[in-house]
Every structure is written in structure tokens, then in C-alpha cells.
């Protein structure tokens, strides 16, 4: 099973972790690390390295981060670039986290990345678009 390290600014990681636990319960091989206002890049790096040592059993690690180019993304990226089997996903939201936590048993890190990106794109929508899709006329190929 892939290990997942969720990290982001403020209470992003711990907040998503609480929401995930409310919906799915406790998850194995999962660590959330907040990058708080008083934190430093050096402290975050040490926390992430410790999490990697805890989770890495040779099956891979996926970092889920909040913001492209932010400190959590950059720290995770530096580690991922030095280790095969590590991936970094940014722009994480609750839907992506929930779906991917449930799917990771059957995926390697590369497949996880590809599926997570598809999930993230699918999950970003609007009420207007969903209403249009729900009321779109069925094509002849769909049957009745």
C-alpha cells in the first residue's frame, strides 16, 4: 500500500485529515503535516523526512499538497525528485483525498498520480454544469 503524506499551509492538512476520518475512519499509512504560520522550511523538511521514514516500506510515497509552488510543495518535490516511487500531487481537495485513499491499495505511485489528476479534474465543477449534465438529452446509443 502506498504511503500518503498530506501537507499544506495553516491547518489545511489536519483539517482535511479530520474530514477524511469523519467520513472514512482512521487510515493506515497516512500522515498529515501542517505548515503553520510559525513553522520554517527546515522544520517542515524534518517533519516530512520523519514521515517518509515512518511510511516508506518500498511500495512508494505520494505527497498531497495544497498549492503549486508553495513551501510544502517545494519540500515534497525535492524529496520526490531524489527517490523513485515518490509522486507529488498539488491542488488537493477533499474529494480527491477520499477517492484516492480508497483506491491506493491497487495502484503504484505513477498510476496513483494519473488517477488523482483525473479525479481532481472530475471533481471541479459547478451547480450549473451539473444541472445541465443531469438534464442533457440521452443519445441514441444510451438506450431508452
Secondary structure, DSSP 8 states (H G I E B T S, - for coil): --EEEEEEETTHHHHHHHHHHHHH---TTEEEEEE-TT--HHHHHHHHHHHHHHH-SSS-EEEEESSTTSHHHHHHHHHHHTSTTEEEEES--HHHHHHHHHHGGG--HHHHHHHHHHHHHHH---HHHHHHHHTS---GGG--
